[in-house]
Amino acid sequence: MTGEFRMARNERSDLTPLDIRYQEFRLGLRGYSVAEVREYLGRAADVQTALIEENERMRSYIRELEAELAKSREGEAELKRAVVAAERIAREIKSQAEREAELIKRETESERQAALQELVEQMKRIKTDIEQVRNDRELFVGQFRALLEGYMASLDRFKR
């Protein structure tokens, strides 16, 4: 855009306000009034000077806008990079959380299995202990019965 602007200026730059103001014309038989021509050329030079100044202000403004646009584009690019980085970090955090959840699930399952196995072993020991107590009781009852029968037999003999 500024390239087109410069090219257009260069095509017209061969005529400056000073060229207009001090242009000399040949005098003819019935020529123009020199004072009027000078006054008109002075006004034309003033208009061209104002246009050139306005043109420079516009170019300066365009440069400022272009610099601002470049900064905005840099900011936009930086923002896009930040968004991409944030999305990547979010995916990594989610992935890590899923891995940790799976690990916790496996550990919990392993602990549950270990606790269940311990309970099974404990139940086996209790059953064995109960069976031992039953056997001990039957042995005691049998021995006590035998003792009592022995005493009864002794009593029967003593009575006779």
Secondary structure, DSSP 8 states (H G I E B T S, - for coil): -HHHHHHHHHHHTTS-HHHHHT------TT---HHHHHHHHHHHHHHHHHHHHHHHHHHHHHHHHHHHHHHHHHHHHHHHHHHHHHHHHHHHHHHHHHHHHHHHHHHHHHHHHHHHHHHHHHHHHHHHHHHHHHHHHHHHHHHHHHHHHHHHHHHHHHH-
